[in-house]
Amino acid sequence: MFEGLKNKLGLGKKKTPAPETEVPAPAAHTIAKPEPEEKKAPGFLNKIKTLVVEHEFVLSEKDIEESLFELQMVLLESDVAYPVAEAITEHMKKELVGTHRKLRESADDVVTDALRHAIEKVLGEGFDLVSYIKNHEKPVKILFTGVNGTGKTTSVAKIAHYLQSQGLSVVVGAGDTFRAGAIEQIRVHCERLGIKLIAHQEGADPSAVLYDTVEYAKAHKTDVVLADSAGRFHNRVNLMNQLEKIKRVMKPDLVFYVDEAVAGNDAVIRAEEFEKTVSTDGVILTKVDMDPKGGAAISIAYTIGKPLVFLGVGQGYDDMKPFTPSLIIDEIFGDD
Ligand SMILES: Nc1nc2c(ncn2[C@@H]2O[C@H](COP(=O)(O)OP(=O)(O)OP(=O)(O)O)[C@@H](O)[C@H]2O)c(=O)[nH]1
């Protein structure tokens, strides 16, 4: 995950040695002796590190302006949305400028920590779904929506499996009655996982299927209803009207928007458009395992102002991770 971004930021296996305070600050390109097995921090991060040393940890905004601009370019190349790249560099500026730090504190750590804190800020805290369910009137009804083929059906199955593993009872509603094979696909998942499925035939009204699913949950005192739905774009009027009807009928407690990390900035733009049309409560980002850039994962929650709830990190049923900032931070800043 995120190898492209890690490489561009020069993070990973081995840290570039920090410049020593007593040594006169060398030019950026001469800081690290070329050692092929080590990842070299790119020029702009090294420039900031050198400045940290030169200025004995009292930097001015002007000192780091150019380096932060270069960092912003790298983030944009990695599909980080523009306002998010701006927010990251702003946070870094706030942390680095004018602050007195202990002499001999590693410049490497000071700069890397500032970047880590800045990314943590834009990632947000996430959303603890299990606590929400435990503290909410049952059944908790969750509707999954988003564009086609991003992994909704698979995510519903994985989340059903996760919630069961947390001791919660689950029923799934096969609300994607539109895509050929979708009902069969969710049926196979539910059979494998031992999860109750409510389904009608292909082409049926999804509102009716999901109404029945909620009724089943009420009658059987089931904790959670997970409602699959057909993929749709925010500008498809008929499908969006259908979604409105589903919401009126099943009255979801939570609406989760599902998109795929591999779509990069497109996923962020789509999420924003979707959010304007249907107010959602959180985001499930799938295929994070296949995304070397990391831009969507870093940008999506900050852009739409809704928390990341889960990250899909593979094809297995256990490959759905409740989001915490450390899931992404450890990938970007941890050792390989
Ligand atoms: N590598 C990887 N593949 C995933 C992940 N999530 C889903 N997929 C795959 O993505 C493909 C599409 O998933 P579906 O669940 O069918 O997508 P959908 O959104 O329900 O599709 P529509 O009903 O057409 O909207 C499947 O092959 C899944 O196995 C993930 O986190 N990682």
The ligand as an SDF file (V2000), in Angstrom:
LIG
                    3D

 32 34  0  0  0  0  0  0  0  0999 V2000
   -8.1710   -6.0960   -4.0240 N   0  0  0  0  0  0  0  0  0  0  0  0
   -9.3810   -5.7790   -3.5740 C   0  0  0  0  0  0  0  0  0  0  0  0
  -10.4810   -6.0890   -4.3110 N   0  0  0  0  0  0  0  0  0  0  0  0
  -11.7100   -5.7610   -3.8290 C   0  0  0  0  0  0  0  0  0  0  0  0
  -11.8580   -5.0850   -2.5790 C   0  0  0  0  0  0  0  0  0  0  0  0
  -13.1930   -4.8750   -2.3970 N   0  0  0  0  0  0  0  0  0  0  0  0
  -13.8350   -5.3920   -3.4630 C   0  0  0  0  0  0  0  0  0  0  0  0
  -12.9450   -5.9240   -4.3450 N   0  0  0  0  0  0  0  0  0  0  0  0
  -13.2320   -6.5610   -5.6250 C   0  0  0  0  0  0  0  0  0  0  0  0
  -13.8830   -5.6060   -6.4830 O   0  0  0  0  0  0  0  0  0  0  0  0
  -14.7480   -6.2630   -7.3820 C   0  0  0  0  0  0  0  0  0  0  0  0
  -16.1080   -5.5370   -7.4030 C   0  0  0  0  0  0  0  0  0  0  0  0
  -16.7410   -5.7330   -6.1850 O   0  0  0  0  0  0  0  0  0  0  0  0
  -18.3500   -5.8020   -6.0190 P   0  0  0  0  0  0  0  0  0  0  0  0
  -18.5810   -6.0060   -4.5710 O   0  0  0  0  0  0  0  0  0  0  0  0
  -18.9340   -6.7430   -6.9720 O   0  0  0  0  0  0  0  0  0  0  0  0
  -18.7240   -4.3180   -6.4550 O   0  0  0  0  0  0  0  0  0  0  0  0
  -20.1520   -3.5620   -6.3880 P   0  0  0  0  0  0  0  0  0  0  0  0
  -19.8530   -2.1640   -5.9810 O   0  0  0  0  0  0  0  0  0  0  0  0
  -21.1160   -4.3130   -5.5590 O   0  0  0  0  0  0  0  0  0  0  0  0
  -20.5960   -3.5730   -7.8800 O   0  0  0  0  0  0  0  0  0  0  0  0
  -21.9590   -2.9560   -8.4940 P   0  0  0  0  0  0  0  0  0  0  0  0
  -23.0430   -3.7970   -7.9390 O   0  0  0  0  0  0  0  0  0  0  0  0
  -21.7370   -3.0950   -9.9720 O   0  0  0  0  0  0  0  0  0  0  0  0
  -22.0450   -1.5560   -8.0650 O   0  0  0  0  0  0  0  0  0  0  0  0
  -14.8260   -7.7150   -6.9240 C   0  0  0  0  0  0  0  0  0  0  0  0
  -13.9830   -8.4820   -7.7610 O   0  0  0  0  0  0  0  0  0  0  0  0
  -14.2520   -7.6720   -5.4940 C   0  0  0  0  0  0  0  0  0  0  0  0
  -13.6210   -8.8830   -5.1070 O   0  0  0  0  0  0  0  0  0  0  0  0
  -10.6490   -4.7500   -1.8260 C   0  0  0  0  0  0  0  0  0  0  0  0
  -10.6650   -4.1320   -0.7470 O   0  0  0  0  0  0  0  0  0  0  0  0
   -9.4600   -5.1300   -2.3880 N   0  0  0  0  0  0  0  0  0  0  0  0
  1  2  1  0
  2  3  2  0
  2 32  1  0
  3  4  1  0
  4  5  2  0
  4  8  1  0
  5  6  1  0
  5 30  1  0
  6  7  2  0
  7  8  1  0
  8  9  1  0
  9 10  1  0
  9 28  1  0
 10 11  1  0
 11 12  1  0
 11 26  1  0
 12 13  1  0
 13 14  1  0
 14 15  2  0
 14 16  1  0
 14 17  1  0
 17 18  1  0
 18 19  2  0
 18 20  1  0
 18 21  1  0
 21 22  1  0
 22 23  2  0
 22 24  1  0
 22 25  1  0
 26 27  1  0
 26 28  1  0
 28 29  1  0
 30 31  2  0
 30 32  1  0
M  END
$$$$
